[in-house]
Amino acid sequence: MNNGRGQPSAWGRVVAGPGESSGALSRLSLTELEQAYVESLQAAETSDHVGRHNRLVGRCNEIAQELKARGEARSVLTRLADHPNAKVRAWASGNLDYNKFNNTFGPYGAFEVSSSGIEQQVYVMTASALAAATP
């Protein structure tokens, strides 16, 4: 599997198959985890299948947890906060926490899309503001 630029993809190495645990993440370098995080988010962004989208987003959470366990989350996510992709920046800029239903409780980024398909983040709502606005 490659990342579309002719380079090997870390993402393909971390997608757990049936019966596998996310222990595969522990074998990846920080660079590979960062690449897998970005590729998973970009794949989720383009997926029309809700289940696949949710699995990819869940994988990002697992990668973030692995980074936290290594004490490297801040350094990697800070780098990703400057990523060219707006969704990657938004995710990396916030601390997303998941409940048992895989719902996130973190900053919510509102995006505006131009007629040419260019996305621009226009607003970020804090976790507490999001909780207050949600029934």
N, C-alpha and C positions, 0 to 999 in steps of 0.2 A: 504494500500500500504506500502511495506517495501523497504528498501534500498539495499536489497540483503545480508545484514548481520543480518537479523532478527530484525532490528530496524525500528521503524516508520520513514517514509520518509517525510521530510518537503516539498519536491518537489510536491508531490501529493496534498498538501494542497494549493498550490499557483497557480495551473493551472486554469485560469479563464475559466468558461464555457460561452456559448452564453449569451450575455446581462450583464455579470458580468464585473465589473471594476477591475483594479489591486489593489483596496482598500483592498483586502485580505492581501496584503503585509504589510500593516500598523499594522495588528494584530499579526504579527510574531515577535519573539524575534530576537536579533542579531545572536544568534547561529543558529536559524532556517533559517534565511535569508542566512547565510553563507553556510549552508548545502544545501539549495535549489539552490544557485548559482553553487556550485560544481556539484550537481546532474544534473542540467540542462545542464551544459557544457559537462559533461560526456555522457549524453543521446544524445546531439547534435553530439558529436564526433562519435558515433556509428550508427547514423541514416543514412539510405540510401535514405530517402525521403526528397527532398529539402524543401518542405513546412514545414514539421515537424522540420527540422533542423533550418529553419529561425525563426519559432515560439519559439523554445527553446533558440536560441541566443537572440531574442527579449526579452524573459523573463529575461535573464541575465542582459540586459540593464535596464529593469524595476527595478530589484533588486538593481543594482548599483545606480540608481536614488533615490530609497527609502533610501539607505544607505547615499547618499549625503544629502538628505533632513533631515536626523536625525543627520548629522554631524559625522557620524561613518564610512564613506567610507574609509578613510585613514587607520584606525586601522584594519578593516576587510580585506581590500585588501592587506595590508602589511603582515598580517598573511598568506593569500592565496598565496602570492609570494614565500612562502617556501613549498607549497603543493607538494606531491610526483608526481602528474600528470603534465607533461610538458605543456599541453595546459592550464590547470588551472593557472599555474605559469605565462605563457605568457599573458593571459588575465588580471590577477590581477596586473601584473607589469605595464600595460599601461593604460592610460586614454582613453577609447574608446568612441568616440562621434558618434552618429548616425544622419544621415540626414533624411528627410521625406520618403526616399525610403528604410530605414533601412540599408543603407550602412555605414560601419565604416570608420572613419577617425582617426586612431590612429596608434600606433606601429604595424608593421607587423612582425610576427615571422615566419621564414623559418625553416622547420623541415626536418630532414633526417630520413628515416625509414630503419632499418636493415632488412635482409632477415628473421629474427626471429620475426619481428613485433615491435621491440623496437624503440620508437621515441626519437629523441634527437634534441633539438633546436640548430641550427647552426648559425643563424644570426637574428638580429632584425633591421629592417629598421624604422627610425623615421617617424612620420606623414608627415613632410615636404619633406623628401627624397622620400617617397611613392607618395606624390602628384606630385613631380617633375618628377618621372619616369612613371606616369600614363598619357596617352593621354587625 
